[in-house]
């Protein structure tokens, strides 16, 4: 079974693998239920979805009727104005069929103009804090993609007491000294303040090659080799305090769950092993801080 750990200061012990609801975005209710059943049977007790993940919230609804009390439920909003963020949250609650979510997150808050709007009077942060006061949500987090996001999260934490953060974390990205420095600073800040640390893109291989016309279940190409996935998962879960949000490619999910069941804090692959994987499996960073910064 997958280990659990305190999810920041929320009081919940979450599975160290958090199910990424983007995997359900184009699934039928039946397949979504089977996928969620697999995650639950592996020890996953924390689901992370978003209003923008296709119909993921909708297909989770019937499964949650039976299992709501067994999971910590998180969703996200891309809205930056208070009015739109409130409306989006209410729509998510209706789609999920619940009266409350445990965690609402400002999704991909990285661009300056969006950041300013979200934190302004009448912005999304103010509206979500009010929703928390009303009992529609219990906790509020912030997420993001790209190499700039750890620095933006630090800035966001200076403005508001978020309960969680989410950012990319894998070996190829952390080869960047600047990104690695920002990540370590963010992790230290979160550990000191009791803020939950979620990470994404653990098993990312690269962006899709131009001209590829095969099936795609994610905007990036994931690793598919069990041994590479094993080391990629252990690279994340070998770090204390860090959670791994699973990929949107559900075909890879069983391998991720299997690797996570054997992962423990301190059991990290060597740099030589990770460098070998980068070369053998042609792993490259999804983001570069410039042309490849956005998804």
Secondary structure, DSSP 8 states (H G I E B T S, - for coil): ---EEE-TTSS-EEESEEEEGGGGTT--HHHHHHHHHHHHHTT--EEE--TTSTTHHHHHHHHHHHHGGGSEEEEEE---BHHHHHHHHHHHHHHHT-S-EEEEEETT--SHHHHHHHHSTTBHHHHHHHHHHTTSEEEEEEE--STTHHHHHHHHHHHS--SEEEEE--HHHHTSHHHHHHHHHHHHHHHHHT-EEEEE-TTEEEE--TT--S--SSSEEE---HHHHHHHHHHHHTSTTEEEE--S-HHHHHHHHHHHHT--TT----HHHHHHHHHHTT---S--SSTTS--
